[in-house]
Amino acid sequence: MSDDVVHRSLVDIVGEDYASNRPEETFIYSVDSGTEGPRQVDYVVVPATVEQVQRVVLLANQHRVPITPMGANLTLNGLGLPARGGIVLDMKRMDRILELNRPRRYVVIEAGVTQGRLGSYLEKNCPDLEHSRPEAPPMATVVGNMVIRGHGYLSLRYGNNAHHVNGMEVVLPTGEACTIGAGCVSPWPFCKGPLPDLSGLFCGWNGTTGIITRLSLKLFPKRRILDVIGYTVKDAGMLPELLYQVTHTDMVDNLFVVGIASADGRSRQYVNASITGDLDEEIAYKKALLQRIAVESSGAGERQVRFVYPVPDMIRSRFVEKPPYVSPALAADFQKGGGYRYCGAILPVDKIPDAWAAGTRIASRQGLTFLPGVQILGYCHSCMFGFVYPFNRAEEETVERVRRAMRETNEAVLEMGGIPWKAETGAQARIVQRMQPSTHDLMERIWRAMDPNRIMNPGNWGK
Ligand SMILES: Cc1cc2nc3c(=O)[nH]c(=O)nc-3n(C[C@H](O)[C@H](O)[C@H](O)COP(=O)(O)OP(=O)(O)OC[C@H]3O[C@@H](n4cnc5c(N)ncnc54)[C@H](O)[C@@H]3O)c2cc1C
């Protein structure tokens, strides 16, 4: 038996098989598949119940040991890795789907439920409803994605995935379990209720304010037919107006801009729009309306915007998938060695042309390939511009160039007035430097009030 008192207490809480301080087991939690890390991990614990999570939190307070909650550790930017050592709290055993409520269109899940599990559960038990799945691998957790305010294939219509929260159960940094949303008053967690919106204390905070153990999530209508149409543009400067016109029709469910190779060997922008419906006539009507945009935006001479239908199979097959298979996933195979990083920048849509040019410049300076992929969020209210850089893991020199490209990209994004999304700790520090001091001071006061011993994932957001 270990003579480490924290380890012994963790074993007491969850049992021998689910707590470890052995280097060969903690090592796996010290790295992710991006270029961050390795980081120090002293203990790994895998709780099965809320009570066990509470006991781990009390123990961490007693010994002043940091805790980092972890879903699948798939951000690629090291957010599931501890910045200051301590305990990694792996949520995978808390994987029950607790309630599916079809008439009220919500589902209640535990924090370890993965995207793949929820997706297949809904397909089987409630095929006319769906949740907004990200393109992340199926083992990514729904809660981890919500915490980083991720986005899925319904984020054009319904906003990022943190907007789909009805409520949650959270273990606070001081160990109390607390219900957020209508469920704190009503028997049902069916909405946030006309209450102060406390879910904002946990979305976007990277686990620095507590551990989410349960989530009530909105579900949305799933239509029978999914088809795709596309546009090519003569130059990138035309994209913002085209995207505005397309979203203005209210006919589109998902909208991406990606680079495709054109006949002259250059990379051109291609806009892909998904349309859904229950009847073929509905799809035909939407298609006709969307085609008119291309006709109306064409000048007298050369076509400025071309409507693409049918979309070539090679592209279509990527976008009729749910979630679609866009550039980040392709990037891992782009170069031998299977690695890629991306800066997902949240930008105003009119900055897409500048961002495209900046990514091209940075990649060329660092001798890298640049694979852009842009997802429109809300009705053009913002976009996630993915600056994707593939690399070969075996070449440390290339990996270093990718790290440099990421730093340059983060700077360029901030200069454009955007904000790097799910930023690694270095980029978080740059964001905090630009933040109004009173805003960061408010964050600081919230941590002081909620987490007096500063055990919840310190080192993030300048905590
Ligand atoms: C190929 C690929 C494609 C991707 N595509 C998308 C995409 O389309 N959209 C998108 O949004 N993302 C995408 N991602 C990014 C990322 O993988 C996902 O957002 C993923 O859902 C994160 O979930 P996770 O379980 O890996 O979270 P983790 O990385 O484990 O955690 C993320 C953050 O949440 C915190 N956290 C985790 N669980 C809890 C909890 N229970 N309580 C409190 N804090 C917690 C962690 O401490 C960390 O700060 C992609 C990643 C890859 C590799």
The ligand as an SDF file (V2000), in Angstrom:
LIG
                    3D

 53 58  0  0  0  0  0  0  0  0999 V2000
  -10.8600   15.8890  -34.9930 C   0  0  0  0  0  0  0  0  0  0  0  0
  -11.4010   16.9140  -34.0460 C   0  0  0  0  0  0  0  0  0  0  0  0
  -12.4760   17.6820  -34.4510 C   0  0  0  0  0  0  0  0  0  0  0  0
  -13.0440   18.6100  -33.5520 C   0  0  0  0  0  0  0  0  0  0  0  0
  -14.1480   19.2890  -33.9660 N   0  0  0  0  0  0  0  0  0  0  0  0
  -14.7860   20.0920  -33.0840 C   0  0  0  0  0  0  0  0  0  0  0  0
  -16.0020   20.7390  -33.4640 C   0  0  0  0  0  0  0  0  0  0  0  0
  -16.5250   20.5890  -34.5590 O   0  0  0  0  0  0  0  0  0  0  0  0
  -16.6020   21.5300  -32.5390 N   0  0  0  0  0  0  0  0  0  0  0  0
  -16.0860   21.6820  -31.2940 C   0  0  0  0  0  0  0  0  0  0  0  0
  -16.6890   22.3890  -30.4990 O   0  0  0  0  0  0  0  0  0  0  0  0
  -14.9370   21.0980  -30.9180 N   0  0  0  0  0  0  0  0  0  0  0  0
  -14.2640   20.3140  -31.7740 C   0  0  0  0  0  0  0  0  0  0  0  0
  -13.0990   19.7090  -31.3940 N   0  0  0  0  0  0  0  0  0  0  0  0
  -12.4830   20.0710  -30.0900 C   0  0  0  0  0  0  0  0  0  0  0  0
  -12.7820   19.1550  -28.8780 C   0  0  0  0  0  0  0  0  0  0  0  0
  -12.3740   17.8670  -29.1310 O   0  0  0  0  0  0  0  0  0  0  0  0
  -14.2140   19.0780  -28.5200 C   0  0  0  0  0  0  0  0  0  0  0  0
  -14.7440   20.3370  -28.2410 O   0  0  0  0  0  0  0  0  0  0  0  0
  -14.5480   18.1000  -27.3850 C   0  0  0  0  0  0  0  0  0  0  0  0
  -15.9370   18.0150  -27.3200 O   0  0  0  0  0  0  0  0  0  0  0  0
  -14.0250   18.4510  -26.0380 C   0  0  0  0  0  0  0  0  0  0  0  0
  -14.5380   17.4590  -25.1410 O   0  0  0  0  0  0  0  0  0  0  0  0
  -13.5730   16.5890  -24.2480 P   0  0  0  0  0  0  0  0  0  0  0  0
  -14.4060   15.5460  -23.5860 O   0  0  0  0  0  0  0  0  0  0  0  0
  -12.3930   16.1160  -25.0180 O   0  0  0  0  0  0  0  0  0  0  0  0
  -13.1490   17.7080  -23.2080 O   0  0  0  0  0  0  0  0  0  0  0  0
  -11.7750   17.8380  -22.4050 P   0  0  0  0  0  0  0  0  0  0  0  0
  -10.6740   18.2180  -23.3430 O   0  0  0  0  0  0  0  0  0  0  0  0
  -11.5470   16.6480  -21.5750 O   0  0  0  0  0  0  0  0  0  0  0  0
  -12.1260   19.0840  -21.4660 O   0  0  0  0  0  0  0  0  0  0  0  0
  -12.3290   20.3720  -21.9830 C   0  0  0  0  0  0  0  0  0  0  0  0
  -12.3490   21.3850  -20.8240 C   0  0  0  0  0  0  0  0  0  0  0  0
  -13.4860   21.1450  -20.0130 O   0  0  0  0  0  0  0  0  0  0  0  0
  -13.1220   20.8810  -18.6700 C   0  0  0  0  0  0  0  0  0  0  0  0
  -14.0260   19.8310  -18.2070 N   0  0  0  0  0  0  0  0  0  0  0  0
  -14.2060   18.5930  -18.7210 C   0  0  0  0  0  0  0  0  0  0  0  0
  -15.1550   17.9380  -18.0390 N   0  0  0  0  0  0  0  0  0  0  0  0
  -15.5970   18.7760  -17.0750 C   0  0  0  0  0  0  0  0  0  0  0  0
  -16.5710   18.6800  -16.0430 C   0  0  0  0  0  0  0  0  0  0  0  0
  -17.2790   17.5650  -15.8720 N   0  0  0  0  0  0  0  0  0  0  0  0
  -16.7550   19.7390  -15.2350 N   0  0  0  0  0  0  0  0  0  0  0  0
  -16.0400   20.8960  -15.3800 C   0  0  0  0  0  0  0  0  0  0  0  0
  -15.1000   21.0320  -16.3350 N   0  0  0  0  0  0  0  0  0  0  0  0
  -14.8890   19.9950  -17.1880 C   0  0  0  0  0  0  0  0  0  0  0  0
  -11.6660   20.4410  -18.7160 C   0  0  0  0  0  0  0  0  0  0  0  0
  -10.9660   20.7310  -17.5200 O   0  0  0  0  0  0  0  0  0  0  0  0
  -11.1480   21.2860  -19.8820 C   0  0  0  0  0  0  0  0  0  0  0  0
  -10.8280   22.5770  -19.4400 O   0  0  0  0  0  0  0  0  0  0  0  0
  -12.4870   18.7870  -32.2550 C   0  0  0  0  0  0  0  0  0  0  0  0
  -11.3890   18.0200  -31.8620 C   0  0  0  0  0  0  0  0  0  0  0  0
  -10.8550   17.0910  -32.7330 C   0  0  0  0  0  0  0  0  0  0  0  0
   -9.6960   16.2640  -32.2500 C   0  0  0  0  0  0  0  0  0  0  0  0
  1  2  1  0
  2  3  1  0
  2 52  2  0
  3  4  2  0
  4  5  1  0
  4 50  1  0
  5  6  2  0
  6  7  1  0
  6 13  1  0
  7  8  2  0
  7  9  1  0
  9 10  1  0
 10 11  2  0
 10 12  1  0
 12 13  2  0
 13 14  1  0
 14 15  1  0
 14 50  1  0
 15 16  1  0
 16 17  1  0
 16 18  1  0
 18 19  1  0
 18 20  1  0
 20 21  1  0
 20 22  1  0
 22 23  1  0
 23 24  1  0
 24 25  2  0
 24 26  1  0
 24 27  1  0
 27 28  1  0
 28 29  2  0
 28 30  1  0
 28 31  1  0
 31 32  1  0
 32 33  1  0
 33 34  1  0
 33 48  1  0
 34 35  1  0
 35 36  1  0
 35 46  1  0
 36 37  1  0
 36 45  1  0
 37 38  2  0
 38 39  1  0
 39 40  1  0
 39 45  2  0
 40 41  1  0
 40 42  2  0
 42 43  1  0
 43 44  2  0
 44 45  1  0
 46 47  1  0
 46 48  1  0
 48 49  1  0
 50 51  2  0
 51 52  1  0
 52 53  1  0
M  END
$$$$
